Amino acid sequence: MSYAGPDFEPPQPRRSRRGPLTVALAALVPGALLGWLVYATVGGSGDGGGSGRATVRSSPPAASSPPADDATDDGKKPGAGPTPTASSTSAPGPLKGKVVVIDPGHNPDNFQHPSEINRKVNIGTNWKECDTTGASTNDGYTEAKFTLDVAHRMRTLLEEQGATVRLTQDGDRPYGPCVDERARIGNEAKADAAVSIHADGSGAGNRGFHVILPGAVHAASADTRAIVAPSRDLGERVAGRFVAVTRSAPSNYIGDGSGLDTRKDLGGLNLSTVPKVFIECGNMRDSKDAALLTSGAWRQKAAQGISEGIVSFLRG
């Protein structure tokens, strides 16, 4: 997502440096928990900047293998189903009784509603615009299209594990929802985990993914203190499985090579009362990252990595 607008201001100055990346996560093997098995080491992004190395404890893939999709942009909506106002469940599985809220960043039609998305909403600590149009690749593939596609793929994978899955939007509303409503949907669903899907709009040469964690905020109507620790656990597991499945490197421009970034200026996190993180899956403005983001096969891997992180978190 582009760092301009409601949830996308420039990152705050680093409060501390972390050193080399080590993403810790519990092993994930739906249906057959065998423990920690292998170490996967991923090098730097290879495009300018530093080359942070990631040492990730990896586990076998999920029990159900998602369908392959080698199209660069097939326009399909895998697993498309209920609107954001409905919940969707699958057959009984290890996540039976768990609720997951997936927040596909932005809305494909936001650009047609500038006055609505520029309306200010209360994010707990101050006021920001309702939403933005999001980023896009140099060839015009939009962040909103990317996030919705990945969300649909995640929904299919998580429902196969028995989870009840809800999307904050399914491309079926004229714009939004606004960032405050996105948080409220997760809260009202009493989600066991919520993840907001994005892709960045930074400069060329900036590559890699990062997971955004909520900082401790206690001001006005925002109080994240209860979700900071579980959200970090969720974020670390998502980051670890994302590396293991996609083989993508952590961001070379945000997070000091850790793949993690803590922020206090995002309404979607500040107003959440359930464990929640954002993930920037890559940089749409870098040609190498864009080649991944526009690949259907890679988007399936991204969905699998994020989903496995969620499952790992929910199974403890």
Buried (B, 14 or more C-beta within 10 A) or exposed (E): BBBEBBBBEEBEEEEEEBEEBBBEBBBBBBEEBEEEEEEBEBEBBEBBBEEBBBBBBBBBBBBEEBEEBEEEBEEEBBBBBBEBEEBBBBEEBBBEEBBBBBBBBBBBBBBEBEEBBEBEBBBBBEEBBBBBBBBBBEEEBBBBBBBBBBBBBBBBBBBBBBBBBBBBBBBEBEBBBBBBBBBBBBBEBEBBBBBBBBBBBBEBBBBBBBBBBBBEBEEEEBBBEEBBEBBBBBBBBBBBBBBBBBBBBBBBBBBBBBBBBBBBBBBBBBBBBBBBBBBBBBBBBBBBBBEBBBBBEBBBBBBBBBBBBBBBBBBE
